[in-house]
Amino acid sequence: MKRLVVLGAGESGVGTALLGKEKGYEVFVSDKGKIKEKYKEVLIHNEIEWEDQQHTEAKILNADVVMKSPGIPDKVPMVEALLEKGISVISEIEFASQFTNATIVAITGSNGKTTTSMLTHHVLKQELNVGLAGNIGDSFAKQVLEHNYKNYVLEISSFQLDGCFNFKPKIAVITNIVPDHLDRYDYKFENYIASKFRIAQNQTKDDYLIYDADDKVISEHLKKYPIQSTFLPFSLTKKIENGAYLDNDNIIITINNNKIIMPAKNIALDGKHNTKNAMAASTVSHLLKIRKQTIRESLENFQGVEHRLEQVLKINKVQYINDSKATNVNATYFALESMDAPTVWIVGGVDKGNDYTELFPFVNEKVKAIICLGVDNQKLLQSFGNMVDVIVETQFMSEAVKIAYKIAESGDNVLLSPACASFDLFENYEERGRQFKEAVRNL
C-alpha cells in the first residue's frame, strides 16, 4: 500500500486526502497550524489519520508521495528533508489529474485568472458538464472523487504549478505575467516566469496554449524556450490569424479557418483587461464547440467576481468600490485605469517587493487622497507623499472608510485596491473585502 502524506489541511489538502483514501493510499494529514473545525470533522468522519500544530518527522519522511499545500514554500526544512530523501513532493493539481480523463482547461497568470476562469466556466456550463476548481471553490481532488465531470476549468497559481511534473491540460491559458510573489522565487523574475510556463511543459501540438500576445514577457519567453503546443494568442492591438483580436469593437476569433465574430461593447465587464479576459474565455469556448449565440449571451450576463472592482454602494453620490483582490501593483493598475472620476484610494498591506512607479501617472491624474491601510506604510508614504494633498495612515478598515467618507465629495469614487497582500491585518483578501463592504454599509 502506498503512503500518501498531505501537508496542510485546507481545502486542497483535505480534498487530496479523501481522493487518496478512495484510491487505496494509506493517508496521513499533517498541518503545522490549527486545522479548521469543518476540515477536522471531515477527516475524523472519513477515518483519516491527522495531526495539527506540529509535523512529526517519523510519520512524514516515510511517505511514498507528499502533497503539499501551495502556501508552504519549498524552502521550509520539512520539504527540503523530503526532497533530499528523493520523495516526490507534488501539488493537488498533479495528484488529482492522474485520476480523471476529463478535458482540462488550465488558467494561470498574475492577474485576471479568477475572472477568466469564472467567465470561462460560466460559458461552458451552458452546454457542457464542467467543474470549476483549482484556486477557487471546492478542491479539484474532491470534485474528481465526487462528480467526475467530463470537463474542468482550473484556476492555477504559480505555487500549484511548481508542484506539477506530469500535468498536461488540453487547453492552457496564460492571461499575463508581471512581477508578483518574488519573495518565493529568490527575487528573480525569470524564476517566476518559468513557473507560470510549467502549465504548458507537457503539451504537444494536439494541445492548445492561449495567451496575451500584447504581453512582452510572454512573447519574449516563447521566443527563447520552445513549447510544442498549438498557439492561439489574443491581442487588442494586432491582427491575429489563429486566435483572437479586436477589430472596431468586435472580437474576431479564428481557429482552423473557422471564424466567429462577437460584439465587444455588450460585455458585462468594463475595461480593456476584461476585453482580454473575454477573448481568452471565448477562444476556449469556441475551441470546445460552444455555440456562438451561447458565448455571446454568457459574456453579456456574467456577474463578475466578488472583491474584484465590485461596486458596493453609492452614498451621497459617492461610489464605493471593493477591489480587495488586487494583491499586486498590476491589478491596482487596471483598477486605477478604469476610474472615471476623482478617487479616494485605500491602499497598503504586506508589500511583496512592489514597484509603484507604473501607478504614478494615474495617481497624478485621478487620485485626490490616499489612505494607507497597513502595519508598515513607509514605502507608500515615500512613493506617493508628494503627489496628493491628503495622505493618511490607519490600521482599521472601519476608520479608513470613515476618513474616505469625510474626504469624498459628490461624484467621487472611493476605491479599496490595496496592491498588497492582506496578512498584516486580515486573514485573507476576502476578509479585507468583507470588512470594507460592512464598513461602507455602516456609514
C-alpha positions as CSV (number, residue, x, y, z in Angstrom):
1,M,0.0,0.0,0.0
2,K,1.4,3.4,-1.0
3,R,1.7,6.0,1.7
4,L,0.4,9.5,0.9
5,V,1.3,12.3,3.3
6,V,-0.6,15.6,2.9
7,L,1.0,18.7,4.3
8,G,-1.6,21.4,5.1
9,A,-5.2,20.6,5.9
10,G,-7.0,23.3,3.9
11,E,-9.4,22.8,1.0
12,S,-6.8,21.3,-1.3
13,G,-5.2,19.1,1.4
14,V,-8.4,17.6,2.7
15,G,-9.7,17.0,-0.9
16,T,-6.5,15.2,-1.7
17,A,-6.7,13.1,1.4
18,L,-10.2,12.0,0.5
19,L,-9.3,11.1,-3.1
20,G,-6.1,9.4,-1.9
21,K,-8.0,7.2,0.5
22,E,-10.6,6.2,-2.1
23,K,-7.7,5.3,-4.5
24,G,-6.2,2.9,-2.0
25,Y,-3.4,5.0,-0.4
26,E,-2.6,4.9,3.3
27,V,-3.2,8.6,4.1
28,F,-1.7,10.8,6.8
29,V,-2.5,14.6,7.1
30,S,-0.2,17.0,8.9
31,D,-0.7,20.7,9.5
32,K,1.7,23.0,11.3
33,G,-1.1,25.3,12.2
34,K,-4.5,24.6,13.7
35,I,-6.9,22.6,11.4
36,K,-10.3,24.4,10.9
37,E,-13.1,22.6,12.6
38,K,-15.0,21.9,9.4
39,Y,-12.0,20.1,7.9
40,K,-11.2,18.2,11.1
41,E,-14.8,16.8,11.1
42,V,-14.3,15.6,7.5
43,L,-11.0,13.8,8.4
44,I,-12.5,12.2,11.5
45,H,-15.7,11.1,9.7
46,N,-13.6,9.5,6.9
47,E,-11.2,7.9,9.5
48,I,-8.1,9.6,8.1
49,E,-5.2,9.9,10.5
50,W,-4.2,13.6,11.1
51,E,-2.2,15.9,13.4
52,D,-2.1,19.6,13.8
53,Q,0.1,22.3,15.3
54,Q,3.1,20.0,14.5
55,H,4.9,18.0,11.9
56,T,6.0,14.5,13.2
57,E,9.0,13.7,11.1
58,A,8.8,10.0,11.6
59,K,5.3,9.9,10.1
60,I,6.2,12.2,7.2
61,L,9.6,11.1,6.0
62,N,8.3,7.5,5.3
63,A,5.9,8.7,2.6
64,D,5.9,7.4,-1.0
65,V,4.4,10.7,-2.2
66,V,3.7,14.0,-0.5
67,M,1.1,16.6,-1.5
68,K,1.9,20.0,0.0
69,S,-0.4,22.9,0.2
70,P,0.6,25.8,-2.2
71,G,1.0,28.1,0.8
72,I,4.1,26.1,2.1
73,P,7.3,27.3,0.5
74,D,9.9,24.8,-0.9
75,K,12.4,26.3,1.4
76,V,11.0,25.0,4.7
77,P,13.1,22.4,6.4
78,M,10.5,19.6,6.2
79,V,10.1,20.0,2.4
80,E,13.9,20.2,2.0
81,A,14.3,17.0,4.0
82,L,11.7,15.2,1.8
83,L,13.4,16.3,-1.4
84,E,16.8,15.2,0.0
85,K,15.4,11.7,0.5
86,G,14.1,11.7,-3.1
87,I,10.4,11.6,-2.1
88,S,8.3,13.3,-4.7
89,V,6.5,16.5,-3.4
90,I,3.6,17.4,-5.7
91,S,0.6,19.7,-5.8
92,E,-3.1,18.8,-5.5
93,I,-3.5,19.5,-9.3
94,E,-0.8,17.0,-10.1
95,F,-2.2,14.4,-7.8
96,A,-5.8,14.6,-8.8
97,S,-5.2,15.0,-12.6
98,Q,-4.0,11.4,-12.8
99,F,-7.4,10.1,-11.8
100,T,-9.5,11.8,-14.4
101,N,-9.8,11.6,-18.2
102,A,-11.6,14.9,-18.4
103,T,-10.8,17.7,-20.8
104,I,-8.9,20.2,-18.7
105,V,-8.7,23.9,-19.3
106,A,-6.0,25.3,-17.0
107,I,-5.8,29.0,-16.5
108,T,-2.9,30.9,-14.9
109,G,-1.4,34.5,-14.9
110,S,-0.5,37.2,-12.5
111,N,-3.9,38.9,-12.9
112,G,-7.2,38.1,-14.5
113,K,-7.0,34.4,-13.8
114,T,-10.0,34.3,-11.4
115,T,-12.2,36.4,-13.7
116,T,-11.2,34.4,-16.8
117,S,-11.7,31.1,-15.0
118,M,-15.2,32.1,-13.7
119,L,-16.1,33.6,-17.1
120,T,-15.0,30.5,-19.0
121,H,-16.8,28.2,-16.6
122,H,-19.9,30.4,-16.9
123,V,-19.9,30.0,-20.7
124,L,-19.0,26.3,-20.8
125,K,-21.6,25.2,-18.2
126,Q,-24.4,26.3,-20.5
127,E,-23.7,23.4,-22.8
128,L,-21.1,21.1,-21.1
129,N,-20.8,19.0,-17.9
130,V,-18.0,21.1,-16.3
131,G,-16.4,21.7,-12.9
132,L,-14.6,24.8,-11.6
133,A,-11.7,24.2,-9.3
134,G,-8.0,24.9,-8.5
135,N,-7.5,28.1,-6.6
136,I,-11.3,28.6,-6.5
137,G,-14.3,26.8,-4.9
138,D,-14.3,23.1,-3.9
139,S,-11.0,21.4,-4.4
140,F,-10.2,19.7,-7.7
141,A,-9.4,16.4,-5.9
142,K,-12.7,16.4,-4.2
143,Q,-14.6,17.1,-7.4
144,V,-12.7,14.3,-9.2
145,L,-13.9,12.0,-6.4
146,E,-17.5,13.1,-6.1
147,H,-18.6,14.4,-9.5
148,N,-16.2,13.0,-12.1
149,Y,-17.1,15.9,-14.5
150,K,-16.2,15.5,-18.2
151,N,-14.5,18.9,-18.3
152,Y,-12.8,21.1,-15.7
153,V,-11.8,24.7,-15.7
154,L,-8.9,25.1,-13.2
155,E,-7.6,28.3,-11.9
156,I,-3.9,27.6,-11.1
157,S,-1.3,29.6,-9.2
158,S,2.4,29.5,-9.8
159,F,2.8,27.8,-6.4
160,Q,0.5,25.0,-7.6
161,L,2.4,24.7,-10.9
162,D,5.7,24.4,-9.0
163,G,4.4,21.0,-7.8
164,C,3.3,19.9,-11.3
165,F,5.5,17.5,-13.3
166,N,3.3,15.3,-15.5
167,F,0.2,17.5,-15.5
168,K,-0.9,18.1,-19.1
169,P,-4.0,20.2,-19.8
170,K,-5.7,20.0,-23.2
171,I,-6.1,23.8,-23.1
172,A,-3.7,26.1,-21.2
173,V,-4.3,29.9,-20.8
174,I,-1.8,32.4,-19.6
175,T,-3.5,35.8,-19.0
176,N,-0.4,37.9,-18.4
177,I,2.9,37.8,-16.4
178,V,4.0,40.7,-14.2
179,P,6.3,40.6,-11.1
180,D,4.5,39.0,-8.2
181,H,5.3,36.7,-5.3
182,L,9.0,37.3,-5.9
183,D,9.7,36.6,-2.3
184,R,9.1,33.0,-3.1
185,Y,11.3,33.0,-6.2
186,D,14.6,34.2,-4.8
187,Y,13.6,37.7,-6.0
188,K,14.3,36.5,-9.6
189,F,11.5,37.4,-12.1
190,E,12.7,34.8,-14.5
191,N,12.1,32.0,-11.9
192,Y,8.5,33.2,-11.5
193,I,8.1,33.3,-15.4
194,A,9.4,29.8,-15.7
195,S,7.0,28.7,-13.0
196,K,4.0,30.0,-15.0
197,F,5.1,28.3,-18.2
198,R,5.1,24.9,-16.4
199,I,1.4,25.0,-17.4
200,A,2.4,24.0,-21.0
201,Q,5.6,22.0,-20.3
202,N,4.0,18.6,-21.2
203,Q,1.7,19.9,-24.0
204,T,2.1,18.5,-27.6
205,K,0.9,20.0,-30.9
206,D,-2.6,18.4,-30.2
207,D,-2.9,20.7,-27.1
208,Y,-3.5,24.5,-27.1
209,L,-1.9,27.4,-25.5
210,I,-4.0,30.6,-25.3
211,Y,-2.0,33.7,-24.3
212,D,-1.9,37.5,-24.4
213,A,0.2,38.4,-27.5
214,D,0.5,42.0,-26.2
215,D,2.4,40.8,-23.1
216,K,6.1,41.3,-23.8
217,V,7.2,38.9,-21.0
218,I,5.2,36.1,-22.5
219,S,6.3,36.8,-26.1
220,E,10.0,37.0,-25.1
221,H,9.8,33.7,-23.2
222,L,8.1,31.9,-26.2
223,K,11.0,33.1,-28.5
224,K,13.6,31.7,-26.1
225,Y,12.1,28.5,-25.0
226,P,10.4,26.1,-27.4
227,I,6.9,25.0,-26.5
228,Q,5.2,22.2,-28.5
229,S,1.6,23.5,-28.1
230,T,-0.6,24.9,-30.9
231,F,-0.7,28.7,-30.1
232,L,-3.9,30.7,-30.0
233,P,-2.8,34.2,-29.0
234,F,-5.2,37.1,-28.4
235,S,-4.5,40.8,-28.9
236,L,-6.1,44.2,-28.6
237,T,-3.5,45.8,-30.9
238,K,-2.6,43.5,-33.8
239,K,-4.4,41.3,-36.2
240,I,-4.2,37.6,-35.3
241,E,-4.6,34.8,-37.9
242,N,-5.2,31.9,-35.5
243,G,-6.6,33.2,-32.2
244,A,-8.5,36.4,-31.2
245,Y,-8.2,40.1,-31.9
246,L,-10.2,43.3,-31.7
247,D,-11.5,44.9,-34.8
248,N,-13.7,48.1,-34.4
249,D,-15.5,46.9,-31.2
250,N,-15.7,43.3,-32.5
251,I,-13.8,40.3,-31.2
252,I,-12.8,38.1,-34.1
253,I,-11.8,34.6,-33.2
254,T,-10.3,32.2,-35.8
255,I,-9.5,28.5,-35.2
256,N,-8.6,26.3,-38.1
257,N,-10.2,28.8,-40.6
258,N,-13.4,28.7,-38.6
259,K,-14.2,32.3,-37.7
260,I,-16.7,33.8,-35.2
261,I,-17.4,37.4,-34.5
262,M,-18.5,38.7,-31.1
263,P,-19.5,42.3,-30.4
264,A,-17.2,43.6,-27.6
265,K,-19.3,46.5,-26.5
266,N,-22.0,44.5,-24.7
267,I,-19.6,42.5,-22.5
268,A,-20.9,42.8,-18.9
269,L,-17.4,43.7,-17.5
270,D,-15.8,47.0,-18.2
271,G,-12.2,47.8,-19.0
272,K,-9.5,46.8,-21.5
273,H,-8.3,44.0,-19.3
274,N,-11.8,42.5,-19.2
275,T,-12.0,42.5,-23.0
276,K,-8.8,40.4,-22.9
277,N,-10.4,38.1,-20.3
278,A,-13.4,37.8,-22.5
279,M,-11.2,36.9,-25.5
280,A,-9.5,34.2,-23.6
281,A,-12.8,32.7,-22.4
282,S,-14.4,32.9,-25.9
283,T,-11.4,31.3,-27.5
284,V,-11.6,28.3,-25.1
285,S,-15.4,28.1,-25.7
286,H,-15.0,28.2,-29.5
287,L,-12.4,25.5,-29.3
288,L,-14.8,23.3,-27.3
289,K,-17.5,23.9,-29.9
290,I,-19.9,26.0,-27.8
291,R,-22.4,27.8,-30.0
292,K,-21.7,31.4,-30.8
293,Q,-25.1,32.6,-29.5
294,T,-24.3,30.9,-26.1
295,I,-20.9,32.6,-25.9
296,R,-22.3,36.0,-26.7
297,E,-25.2,35.7,-24.2
298,S,-22.9,34.4,-21.4
299,L,-20.5,37.3,-21.9
300,E,-23.3,39.7,-21.6
301,N,-24.9,38.3,-18.5
302,F,-21.8,37.4,-16.4
303,Q,-22.0,38.9,-12.9
304,G,-18.2,39.4,-12.2
305,V,-16.1,38.3,-9.3
306,E,-16.5,39.3,-5.6
307,H,-13.7,41.6,-4.4
308,R,-12.7,42.5,-8.0
309,L,-13.8,46.0,-8.9
310,E,-17.1,45.2,-7.1
311,Q,-19.5,48.2,-6.9
312,V,-20.7,48.2,-3.3
313,L,-22.9,51.2,-2.7
314,K,-23.5,54.8,-3.7
315,I,-23.8,57.1,-0.7
316,N,-24.3,60.9,-1.3
317,K,-23.4,60.4,-4.9
318,V,-20.1,58.8,-4.0
319,Q,-19.4,55.3,-5.4
320,Y,-17.7,52.8,-3.1
321,I,-15.7,50.1,-5.0
322,N,-14.2,46.9,-3.4
323,D,-11.1,45.7,-5.3
324,S,-9.6,43.8,-2.3
325,K,-8.5,41.0,-4.7
326,A,-5.9,43.5,-6.1
327,T,-2.9,42.0,-4.2
328,N,-0.3,43.3,-6.6
329,V,0.6,46.5,-8.4
330,N,-0.6,45.4,-11.8
331,A,-4.1,44.6,-10.6
332,T,-4.3,48.0,-9.0
333,Y,-3.0,49.5,-12.3
334,F,-6.2,48.1,-14.0
335,A,-8.4,49.4,-11.2
336,L,-7.0,53.0,-11.3
337,E,-7.0,52.9,-15.1
338,S,-10.7,52.2,-15.1
339,M,-11.6,55.1,-12.7
340,D,-13.5,57.8,-14.5
341,A,-13.9,60.3,-11.5
342,P,-11.7,61.8,-8.8
343,T,-10.8,58.9,-6.5
344,V,-10.0,58.4,-2.8
345,W,-7.7,55.4,-2.8
346,I,-7.3,53.0,0.1
347,V,-4.0,51.1,-0.4
348,G,-1.5,49.0,1.6
349,G,-0.8,45.7,3.4
350,V,2.1,43.3,3.1
351,D,4.4,44.6,0.3
352,K,5.9,41.8,-1.9
353,G,8.7,43.9,-3.2
354,N,6.4,46.3,-5.1
355,D,7.5,48.9,-7.6
356,Y,4.8,51.6,-7.6
357,T,6.2,53.8,-10.5
358,E,3.8,52.5,-13.1
359,L,0.9,53.9,-11.0
360,F,2.3,57.4,-10.9
361,P,0.5,58.8,-14.0
362,F,-2.9,57.5,-12.7
363,V,-2.3,58.8,-9.2
364,N,-1.3,62.3,-10.6
365,E,-4.4,62.3,-12.8
366,K,-7.1,60.7,-10.8
367,V,-6.3,60.3,-7.1
368,K,-7.3,63.1,-4.8
369,A,-6.4,61.4,-1.5
370,I,-4.6,58.3,-0.3
371,I,-5.4,56.3,2.8
372,C,-2.7,53.8,3.8
373,L,-4.1,50.8,5.5
374,G,-1.2,48.7,6.7
375,V,1.2,47.9,9.6
376,D,4.1,49.4,7.7
377,N,3.3,52.2,5.2
378,Q,6.7,53.7,4.9
379,K,7.1,52.8,1.2
380,L,3.7,54.2,0.3
381,L,4.4,57.5,2.0
382,Q,7.7,57.8,0.3
383,S,6.3,56.9,-3.2
384,F,3.1,59.0,-3.1
385,G,3.6,61.6,-0.4
386,N,4.4,64.4,-2.8
387,M,1.7,63.5,-5.3
388,V,-1.5,64.1,-3.3
389,D,-2.6,66.8,-0.9
390,V,-4.0,64.3,1.6
391,I,-2.3,61.1,2.6
392,V,-3.2,59.4,6.0
393,E,-2.4,56.2,7.8
394,T,-4.7,53.8,9.7
395,Q,-4.7,50.2,10.8
396,F,-8.5,49.8,10.9
397,M,-10.8,49.3,8.0
398,S,-13.7,51.0,9.7
399,E,-11.6,54.1,10.3
400,A,-10.2,54.0,6.7
401,V,-13.8,54.1,5.3
402,K,-14.9,56.9,7.7
403,I,-11.9,59.0,6.6
404,A,-12.8,58.3,3.0
405,Y,-16.4,59.3,3.7
406,K,-15.2,62.7,5.1
407,I,-12.9,63.4,2.1
408,A,-15.0,62.3,-0.8
409,E,-17.4,64.7,-2.5
410,S,-20.4,64.2,-4.7
411,G,-19.3,62.4,-7.9
412,D,-16.1,60.9,-6.5
413,N,-15.1,57.3,-6.1
414,V,-13.8,55.6,-3.0
415,L,-11.6,52.6,-4.1
416,L,-10.2,49.9,-2.0
417,S,-7.4,48.5,-4.2
418,P,-4.5,47.5,-1.9
419,A,-1.8,46.4,-4.3
420,C,-0.5,44.3,-1.4
421,A,-1.2,41.1,0.4
422,S,-3.6,41.3,3.4
423,F,-1.9,39.2,6.0
424,D,-0.7,42.0,8.3
425,L,-4.2,43.0,9.4
426,F,-6.6,40.4,7.8
427,E,-6.9,36.7,7.4
428,N,-7.0,37.0,3.6
429,Y,-8.2,39.4,0.9
430,E,-11.8,38.1,1.2
431,E,-12.0,39.1,4.8
432,R,-10.4,42.5,3.9
433,G,-13.1,43.0,1.2
434,R,-15.9,41.9,3.5
435,Q,-14.8,44.3,6.2
436,F,-14.7,47.1,3.6
437,K,-18.3,46.3,2.5
438,E,-19.5,46.1,6.1
439,A,-17.9,49.4,7.0
440,V,-19.5,51.1,3.9
441,R,-22.9,49.7,4.8
442,N,-22.5,51.0,8.3
443,L,-21.8,54.6,7.2
